[in-house]
Amino acid sequence: MDEKKVLLTGCAGFIGFFTAKKLIENGYYVVGVDDMNDYYDVKLKNWRLEILRSFRNFEFLRADISKSEELKELKGERFSVIFNLGARAGVRGSVKNPKIYIDVNIVGNLNLLSFCVQNGIEKFILASTSSIYANLEPPFSEEQKTDKVLSTYAATKKSAELFCYSYHHLYGIDVTIFRYFTVYGPAGRPDMSIFRFIKNIMEGKPIVIYGDGKQKRDFTYIDDIVEGTIRGKKKVGYDIINLGNSRPVELIYVVKLIEEELGRKAEIIFERPNPADLPITCADISKAKKILGWEPKISIEEGIKRTCDWFKENKDFIKSISTEENI
Ligand SMILES: NC(=O)c1ccc[n+]([C@@H]2O[C@H](COP(=O)([O-])OP(=O)(O)OC[C@H]3O[C@@H](n4cnc5c(N)ncnc54)[C@H](O)[C@@H]3O)[C@@H](O)[C@H]2O)c1
């Protein structure tokens, strides 16, 4: 096995890109997989991929993880770890088209677990989600019962977690599952609120808030997520670990921060809340602290500043990016 060679899926995605970049900078050889689908504007995925391609210790395979035959090219490669960050990730989309979420998030994850078994890969990391915690008392801890999820997306992630456990049990694969809490930052996802808010306010267009804006989210900055995810290489047997900021703020507070950074007032349209949305998310991060020595370092105020700076530096590019979802 080559300790420094890793497989990372979803490398053209938001979290996958920054994780791959950090691994490369830390001297790893990263084989990145992505199917470059058009769920959101592919221009942004290409933008990220071009940056990764500029590194010599990066290799790209365009493949769909839900089709095991497309992974055949990687057969025999002795990766030290697989980071499975590739997924269909939007909550709303999963309600519209559950089938594709099952194919990618469940079957795709299973294909990668099988790949581990066939190729003697001992470590597997899965990106899961705080959406799994529904109607529970915050802060959400990994020990809470999560068998009543509200969205199809969360159901597919919960299912992927269960397959990870059975593969750990059956084949001894060492698995770390991260439940991420609303991740944001530069070059983030155009289907998520922070991207849309910044783009629209910058361009003088109205923003839409579902509900009254008082719903609280445990927004977590991308660099903190990347740091935690990379620490996930540590052997744990099988464990589920929250990565969140553990300081939820109201959505409307984030809008205020963006207004201050951009020096422009937002025009807000309030619409009916989405039934799959949770009123609050908040991570109990004691396990991440204990097992990985990890804690978040970037406050929402600092994170929004850094994100707005990226938008200001890339104004023309962002103008060309569509925030429409394609499901
Ligand atoms: N961003 C968040 O707030 C958040 C929160 C919780 C969990 N997550 C999870 O983290 C992971 C990364 O999310 P993200 O925000 O970077 O999303 P993203 O959509 O930006 O990245 C996912 C990437 O996976 C790729 N992909 C999708 N289907 C694929 C397939 N069949 N084969 C190969 N590649 C495929 C996409 O093209 C995309 O580039 C996902 O598993 C997501 O569910 C994200």
The ligand as an ORCA input file, in Angstrom:
! r2SCAN-3c Opt
* xyz 0 1
  N     -21.958     21.359      1.810
  C     -22.572     20.996      2.916
  O     -23.059     21.835      3.691
  C     -22.692     19.548      3.288
  C     -23.335     19.250      4.510
  C     -23.456     17.928      4.877
  C     -22.927     16.915      4.081
  N     -22.323     17.230      2.904
  C     -21.795     16.123      2.097
  O     -20.460     16.404      1.764
  C     -20.143     15.863      0.497
  C     -19.617     16.953     -0.411
  O     -20.643     17.937     -0.570
  P     -20.445     19.290     -1.348
  O     -21.144     20.345     -0.603
  O     -19.008     19.448     -1.698
  O     -21.315     18.981     -2.656
  P     -20.966     19.172     -4.207
  O     -22.215     18.864     -4.933
  O     -20.306     20.467     -4.441
  O     -19.906     18.022     -4.441
  C     -20.244     16.699     -4.746
  C     -19.470     16.281     -5.987
  O     -19.795     14.908     -6.249
  C     -19.906     14.763     -7.646
  N     -20.778     13.626     -7.934
  C     -22.137     13.559     -7.818
  N     -22.578     12.394     -8.267
  C     -21.496     11.673     -8.639
  C     -21.322     10.385     -9.212
  N     -22.366      9.591     -9.482
  N     -20.071      9.963     -9.481
  C     -19.001     10.763     -9.244
  N     -19.112     12.011     -8.721
  C     -20.342     12.453     -8.442
  C     -20.540     16.062     -8.132
  O     -20.310     16.280     -9.510
  C     -19.859     17.081     -7.236
  O     -18.718     17.621     -7.859
  C     -21.433     15.208     -0.001
  O     -21.410     13.846      0.344
  C     -22.508     15.914      0.776
  O     -23.653     15.101      0.900
  C     -22.204     18.522      2.491
*
